Amino acid sequence: MPTPVGAGGKGQARLQGCEAKLHLCCAEPSTTLTRGSTRRSGTGRSPGSKGAGMGDSRLPTEVELVFEVMPCNALRTAQEPGRAPHPCSYFRRWGSYHSYDYASDGPPPQRGIVHDSVYLGRGPLVPEVLSGCRKAPILAVGINPNLPGWWRWTRSSVNPLFDDYQQYAHYYRYRAISKLQIPEGSYLAAGGGPHDTPFSDFELDVPADEQGRRTIPVEVQPVTVYETYQALLEALAERMGWHPHRIAVGEDLAYGNMVACPSATWTTKPSPTDPTLPPMTDQERTGIVTECFHTRRYFLRQLFQSLPAVVLILSQSTANAFNAELRGRFVKGAPRPEEPLERLMDREVRLSYGELPDGSTLDARVVFSPHITGDPRHFERARDRVVSQIEEEAQAGRVVLDQRSGHLRRPPGACVFCPMLEIGPCDYVDDLRPLSPPARLTADSPVTLLQDEKRVQAALLANVLEAAPPVERAWAGTDEPHEPEPDGPAQRPGP
């Protein structure tokens, strides 16, 4: 649990808020949820879900989401009342995977994800929060995270299974362009091989030390999608003549998903080549989306706290869902239902966040792209168009390089994620401009002022899904095409 950073009032608000939220999470992640019968049945939108906004705890949105998202699937799977399994228990059908924890308590003192680690055995994967800086000016969006370890060539993947909220927050803040794996030699020496599948009960033979810890070596596992994000940023900097710069994935481009739980693909159709791949039923898909996207609003709450200047939508499937759910907020170039990416990439599309207390309005450029790994041929043809649209925002002064930091300037709105969770300093504290009246908000600001900022976010978010069609219709066109298994480690699919 976070500890206060000073005596007296300094840091006390953050400690008390985190303690209150931790206690709340033990029972139910959000007191704003409606527990009506339609949510349990998975057949439609929850009662009142259109009007729900930010959570009602004292914690800022970006911090609150850590405490809600991390335990969510475990709660839905193991503790949900009723005889029928909760729709989100579907994700457990993807099997179990090699998991790790950090060797030391608390968040690592350094950035990055390579730290002394211990093997925990096989376990399910946890839901994911946004990866990167919460105020990155560019946000890449997919339907749901990918599943390291599903493919033959990624069976040496190891996945975080922390029981410490700070470690969880640190991992997703500083993951950048990689995930983790055990080096091939160590993996094979521990007994890994073709018998190691998501549906086996095989665990690696890792001896315990005198403290009972099973220490493992870990190394970064390249992820093609994240590396391509970095290449897009480099291309943008080159076109804009931004030299020198430090523009990077995780700092200037964050990535997240409309649904928080991972799977190797998002589909209701059986795979023609892999009979072990578990498709959802239509009812499960409706129940998952209703729970995660509509009722708990994990993605939407983060979007309206982040307020990125550019939203990069990856894949036709993601575009179909995003455009349907947010169709009431498009103010320029509004997409038509299931409109092809090829047409969407030919015009300017803008999404309204809403009106601020001073009467000004906020919006974002929505840029569409074929999926980097799921549709690589079309992505290569579209790459220059994607960069060109982000360049247009830079030329218009909506995406700007800060010469002092070498990073892009942060969009409007406050953020206290790193200092309040005590996982690191905020590198952009002097660049952040709250939506609410104070000129500056920090983790040590009075709770009432932090709540004022949250209320402005909630006002922007209000009725965001008012024009959305029923979930069944909005997500009907979201099945991802079945990808063939990669031929080797260099072709690992992205999230």
Protein Blocks (a to p, Z undefined) as FASTA:
>chain_A
ZZdfbehjeoklmmmmmmmmmmmmmmombfkbccbfklmnopaccehklmpccdfbfbdf
klmmmmmmmmmmmmmmmmpgcjbdcfklmmmmnopadddddfbgcjdfbgcjbdcdddeb
jcdddddddedjfkbcbdcddfbdcdehjamklmmpccdddfbfklmmmmmmmnomaccd
ddfklmmmnopajklcfkbcbdcdddddfkopacddddddddfklmmmmmmmmmmmmmno
pacdfbdehjlpccddfbfbdcfbdcfbdcfklmkbccddfklmmmmmmmmmmmnommmm
mmmmnopabdcdehjklmmmmmmmmmmmpcghpacehiafklmmmpccdddfbjcfkopa
cdddddddddfklmmmlmmmmmmmmmmmmmmmmmnopaccdfknopacddedddfklmmn
onaccfklmmpccfblblbdcfkbcfklmmmmmmmmmmmmgoklmmpccfklmmmmmccc
dddddfbfklcccZZ
